[in-house]
Amino acid sequence: MSQQCEKRGRPFLKAYNPEKHMVVFFRPRCKTWSCPACAAINTKLWAARTHYAADSIQTGGGGLQFLTLTSHEKLDAYTSLKVWPAAWKKLHTRANRAGGHGAYLMVPERHKDGRLHMHALVTWTMNTSWWKDNGRACGLGFMNEVEPVRTAGGAATYVTKYLMKSLEDAFWPDGWRRVRLSRDWPKMPDVERPAGWRFSALEKQDKLSEEIMRHMVGMDRVLVLDHITAWEAIGAIDNEGEFMP
């Protein structure tokens, strides 16, 4: 498997620091789950985000549980996917009524027969019996269960496990989300934009070589990178990045 994003048509962007006379042309990865290289990175990022969120919830005194929800046993693979949105909406409303407003992170998985089930981290504290009875009443299966999350590391491992399993299934519908979050699920702080750098997109991608030469003639130091983010590009300058002569 390639370790670099190979999706065609990705535009080059430019980061320029006029005070340092440095310019970085970089092409970000596509970030899609259909790209093997990007899917591997996405999984690692979600593990980190899950660890942060779980630690934030538990440090703040909140509870967190592993929840498994199954589809109704009489549904086929296609119908289990079709029924899910409305069934979850009903169950989500019931959960908020029973346990107060809750937050969740969900990762889908499919049985060998193709039927959908969901693995989730939730802040609600209702027991397994509640999820069995109410899941069934909302159109889902009754083989539902919860157990407490003991550590943030355990939560991250749980999400990683099921994301990896979902990547083995090539038959998800187009646009199907691999991770589903409630709006108030804790999010990692935004990375601070590096000072002194100006970011822009190249207006004409076929003029990259000309743009590189223009900066080199202007005595700017130039670095060209692929499969990277803007912040990684800037970090490459301060660490081990080698400039073109």
C-alpha positions as CSV (number, residue, x, y, z in Angstrom):
1,M,0.0,0.0,0.0
2,S,1.3,3.4,-0.9
3,Q,2.2,5.7,2.0
4,Q,1.5,8.8,-0.1
5,C,-1.8,10.2,-1.3
6,E,-2.0,9.5,-5.0
7,K,-5.3,11.2,-5.9
8,R,-4.9,13.2,-9.0
9,G,-6.0,16.8,-9.4
10,R,-5.0,17.9,-5.9
11,P,-3.9,21.6,-6.2
12,F,-0.7,23.0,-4.9
13,L,-0.9,25.7,-2.3
14,K,1.7,28.2,-1.3
15,A,2.9,29.4,2.1
16,Y,5.1,32.5,2.0
17,N,7.1,34.3,4.7
18,P,8.4,37.6,3.3
19,E,10.5,38.4,6.4
20,K,12.3,35.1,6.2
21,H,12.4,35.0,2.4
22,M,11.0,31.4,2.5
23,V,8.3,29.9,0.4
24,V,6.7,26.4,0.6
25,F,4.7,24.9,-2.2
26,F,2.7,22.0,-0.8
27,R,0.0,19.7,-2.0
28,P,-2.3,18.5,0.8
29,R,-3.5,14.9,1.0
30,C,-7.1,14.3,-0.2
31,K,-8.2,13.1,3.3
32,T,-10.8,10.7,1.8
33,W,-11.5,7.2,3.3
34,S,-11.3,5.7,-0.2
35,C,-7.6,6.6,-0.4
36,P,-5.6,3.9,1.5
37,A,-2.8,6.3,2.5
38,C,-5.3,8.9,3.8
39,A,-7.5,6.4,5.4
40,A,-4.6,5.2,7.6
41,I,-3.9,8.8,8.6
42,N,-7.6,9.5,9.2
43,T,-7.7,6.5,11.6
44,K,-4.7,7.7,13.6
45,L,-6.2,11.2,13.8
46,W,-9.5,9.9,15.1
47,A,-7.7,7.8,17.7
48,A,-6.0,10.9,18.9
49,R,-9.3,12.9,18.9
50,T,-11.1,10.1,20.7
51,H,-8.4,10.0,23.4
52,Y,-8.6,13.7,23.9
53,A,-12.4,13.7,24.1
54,A,-12.6,10.7,26.5
55,D,-9.9,12.2,28.8
56,S,-11.8,15.6,28.7
57,I,-15.1,13.9,29.7
58,Q,-13.6,11.7,32.4
59,T,-11.4,14.4,33.8
60,G,-14.4,16.7,34.0
61,G,-16.2,14.1,36.1
62,G,-18.5,12.8,33.4
63,G,-19.3,9.2,32.6
64,L,-18.6,7.4,29.3
65,Q,-19.8,4.1,28.1
66,F,-19.2,1.7,25.1
67,L,-22.5,1.1,23.3
68,T,-23.3,-1.4,20.6
69,L,-26.6,-1.1,18.7
70,T,-27.7,-3.7,16.2
71,S,-30.2,-3.7,13.3
72,H,-33.5,-5.5,13.4
73,E,-32.9,-9.2,12.7
74,K,-35.6,-9.2,10.0
75,L,-33.9,-6.5,7.9
76,D,-31.7,-7.3,5.0
77,A,-28.4,-5.4,4.4
78,Y,-29.8,-2.6,2.2
79,T,-32.8,-2.0,4.4
80,S,-30.7,-1.9,7.6
81,L,-28.8,1.0,6.1
82,K,-32.0,2.7,5.0
83,V,-33.8,2.4,8.3
84,W,-30.9,3.6,10.5
85,P,-31.3,7.4,10.2
86,A,-35.0,7.5,11.3
87,A,-34.5,4.8,13.9
88,W,-31.5,6.5,15.5
89,K,-33.3,9.9,15.5
90,K,-36.1,8.3,17.6
91,L,-33.7,6.5,19.9
92,H,-31.6,9.6,20.3
93,T,-34.6,11.6,21.4
94,R,-35.6,8.9,23.9
95,A,-32.0,8.8,25.3
96,N,-32.0,12.5,25.9
97,R,-35.3,12.3,27.7
98,A,-34.2,9.4,29.9
99,G,-30.6,10.4,30.7
100,G,-30.4,14.1,30.0
101,H,-28.6,15.7,27.0
102,G,-25.9,13.3,25.9
103,A,-22.9,13.4,23.6
104,Y,-21.7,10.5,21.3
105,L,-19.2,9.3,18.8
106,M,-20.3,6.4,16.5
107,V,-18.5,4.1,14.1
108,P,-20.5,1.8,11.8
109,E,-19.7,-1.8,11.1
110,R,-21.5,-4.5,9.0
111,H,-22.1,-8.1,9.9
112,K,-21.0,-10.8,7.4
113,D,-24.5,-10.7,6.0
114,G,-24.2,-7.0,5.4
115,R,-26.6,-5.8,8.1
116,L,-25.6,-2.6,9.9
117,H,-24.7,-2.2,13.5
118,M,-23.1,0.7,15.4
119,H,-20.3,1.0,17.9
120,A,-20.4,4.1,20.0
121,L,-19.0,6.0,22.9
122,V,-21.8,7.8,24.8
123,T,-22.1,9.9,27.9
124,W,-25.6,8.6,28.8
125,T,-25.7,6.2,31.8
126,M,-28.7,4.0,31.0
127,N,-28.2,0.3,31.4
128,T,-28.3,-2.5,28.8
129,S,-31.9,-3.3,29.4
130,W,-32.9,0.3,28.6
131,W,-31.0,0.1,25.2
132,K,-32.5,-3.3,24.4
133,D,-36.1,-2.2,25.0
134,N,-35.9,1.2,23.5
135,G,-33.8,0.2,20.6
136,R,-36.4,-2.4,19.6
137,A,-39.2,0.1,20.1
138,C,-37.5,2.5,17.6
139,G,-37.0,-0.1,14.9
140,L,-33.6,-1.5,15.7
141,G,-32.5,-4.9,17.1
142,F,-32.6,-6.0,20.7
143,M,-29.0,-7.3,20.9
144,N,-27.7,-4.0,22.3
145,E,-25.4,-3.6,25.2
146,V,-23.3,-1.1,27.2
147,E,-20.3,-1.3,29.4
148,P,-18.2,1.4,31.1
149,V,-15.2,3.0,29.5
150,R,-12.3,2.8,32.0
151,T,-9.6,4.7,30.3
152,A,-9.1,7.2,27.5
153,G,-6.6,4.8,25.9
154,G,-9.2,2.1,25.9
155,A,-11.7,4.4,24.1
156,A,-9.1,5.3,21.5
157,T,-8.3,1.6,20.9
158,Y,-12.0,0.8,20.6
159,V,-12.6,3.4,17.9
160,T,-9.4,2.4,16.0
161,K,-10.5,-1.2,16.0
162,Y,-13.8,-0.6,14.4
163,L,-12.5,2.0,12.0
164,M,-10.0,-0.5,10.8
165,K,-12.8,-3.1,10.4
166,S,-14.9,-0.6,8.4
167,L,-12.0,-0.1,6.0
168,E,-12.1,-3.7,5.1
169,D,-15.6,-3.3,3.7
170,A,-15.5,-1.8,0.2
171,F,-19.3,-1.7,-0.2
172,W,-20.4,1.3,1.9
173,P,-22.7,3.7,0.0
174,D,-21.2,6.9,-1.4
175,G,-21.0,9.6,1.1
176,W,-21.5,7.2,4.1
177,R,-19.8,8.7,7.1
178,R,-17.2,6.5,8.9
179,V,-17.4,8.6,12.1
180,R,-20.6,10.3,13.4
181,L,-20.5,12.9,16.2
182,S,-23.0,14.8,18.2
183,R,-22.5,18.5,18.0
184,D,-21.2,18.8,21.6
185,W,-18.7,15.9,21.4
186,P,-15.4,17.4,22.7
187,K,-13.1,18.6,20.0
188,M,-9.4,19.1,20.1
189,P,-8.2,22.7,20.1
190,D,-7.5,24.2,16.7
191,V,-3.8,24.4,15.8
192,E,-2.5,27.9,16.0
193,R,-1.8,29.4,12.6
194,P,2.0,30.0,12.4
195,A,2.9,33.7,12.6
196,G,4.4,35.5,9.7
197,W,3.2,33.1,7.0
198,R,0.7,34.0,4.2
199,F,-1.2,31.1,2.6
200,S,-2.7,31.1,-0.9
201,A,-3.8,28.8,-3.7
202,L,-1.9,28.9,-7.0
203,E,-4.2,30.5,-9.5
204,K,-2.8,28.3,-12.4
205,Q,-1.6,24.9,-11.4
206,D,0.3,24.4,-14.6
207,K,2.5,27.4,-13.8
208,L,4.0,25.8,-10.7
209,S,7.5,25.6,-12.2
210,E,7.4,29.3,-13.3
211,E,6.2,30.3,-9.8
212,I,9.1,28.4,-8.2
213,M,11.6,30.0,-10.5
214,R,10.2,33.5,-9.8
215,H,10.8,33.1,-6.1
216,M,14.3,31.6,-6.6
217,V,15.2,34.6,-8.8
218,G,13.9,36.8,-6.0
219,M,16.4,35.1,-3.6
220,D,13.7,33.3,-1.7
221,R,14.4,29.8,-0.4
222,V,12.0,27.3,-1.9
223,L,10.7,23.9,-0.6
224,V,8.2,21.7,-2.6
225,L,6.3,19.0,-0.7
226,D,3.5,16.6,-1.4
227,H,1.0,14.7,0.8
228,I,1.3,17.2,3.7
229,T,-0.6,19.9,5.5
230,A,0.2,23.5,5.7
231,W,1.4,23.3,9.3
232,E,3.5,20.2,8.5
233,A,5.0,22.2,5.6
234,I,6.1,25.0,7.9
235,G,7.4,22.6,10.5
236,A,9.6,21.0,7.8
237,I,11.4,24.2,7.4
238,D,12.2,24.5,11.1
239,N,13.3,20.9,11.4
240,E,14.7,18.6,8.6
241,G,13.4,20.2,5.4
242,E,15.9,20.6,2.7
243,F,15.6,23.6,0.4
244,M,16.0,23.4,-3.3
245,P,19.3,25.0,-4.5
